[in-house]
Amino acid sequence: ATIGDVDKILFRTGDRVKKGERGLKLKHREHRARLDLARANLAAGGASRRQATLRSDQVGKALDRTRKLYDQKIASESSLEQIETEKGVSGEVIAVADANLAQLRAAVEIAEASHDATFMRAPFDGVIASLTPEEGEALSPGLPVYELYDDATVKVDAAVDEVDAARLR
């Protein structure tokens, strides 16, 4: 997890927690802003891809018309070659838009992971024995944040008189 200032403590001493449950939230304005920016960029990339597709469709229709006119000897060969080139270029623009979308999706995943790292989660099911930080405090690397114990398997070593053994459960 990211080291930073504690924004909110979601666990309390004595709470029973499940593995992966969020227990501590660090201040994450910058991480949240980066995630929002990555999502906005992805939306813009999607719009660019749709725009490229519309342009390619438009060029495709123009190419069909120009071919018909060329076959009828109304359009010149250079006009046909020009629109064929435009159709090829529009296909490349779509390929670039697709590659851009892949990059933008990856940027969203990175931003989501960075944002998610601003939460400390329980590493296993258990009970919170103690909490070290308070809200607003800075976390220091290497210092414990909370103590969690697994109460599913409690082992006790104790000396018991034989007389009392029958009463043990």
Stockholm file with secondary structure:
# STOCKHOLM 1.0

chainA/1-169         ATIGDVDKILFRTGDRVKKGERGLKLKHREHRARLDLARANLAAGGASRRQATLRSDQVGKALDRTRKLYDQKIASESSLEQIETEKGVSGEVIAVADANLAQLRAAVEIAEASHDATFMRAPFDGVIASLTPEEGEALSPGLPVYELYDDATVKVDAAVDEVDAARLR
#=GR chainA/1-169 SS CCCCBEEEECCCTTCEECTTCEEEEECCHHHHHHHHHHHHHHHHHHHHHHHHHHHHHHHHHHHHHHHHHHHTTCSCHHHHHHHHHHHHHHHHHHHHHHHHHHHHHHHHHHHHHHHHTTEEECSSSEEEEEECCCTTCBCCTTSCCEEEECCSSCCCCCCCCGGGGGGCC
#=GC SS_cons         CCCCBEEEECCCTTCEECTTCEEEEECCHHHHHHHHHHHHHHHHHHHHHHHHHHHHHHHHHHHHHHHHHHHTTCSCHHHHHHHHHHHHHHHHHHHHHHHHHHHHHHHHHHHHHHHHTTEEECSSSEEEEEECCCTTCBCCTTSCCEEEECCSSCCCCCCCCGGGGGGCC
//
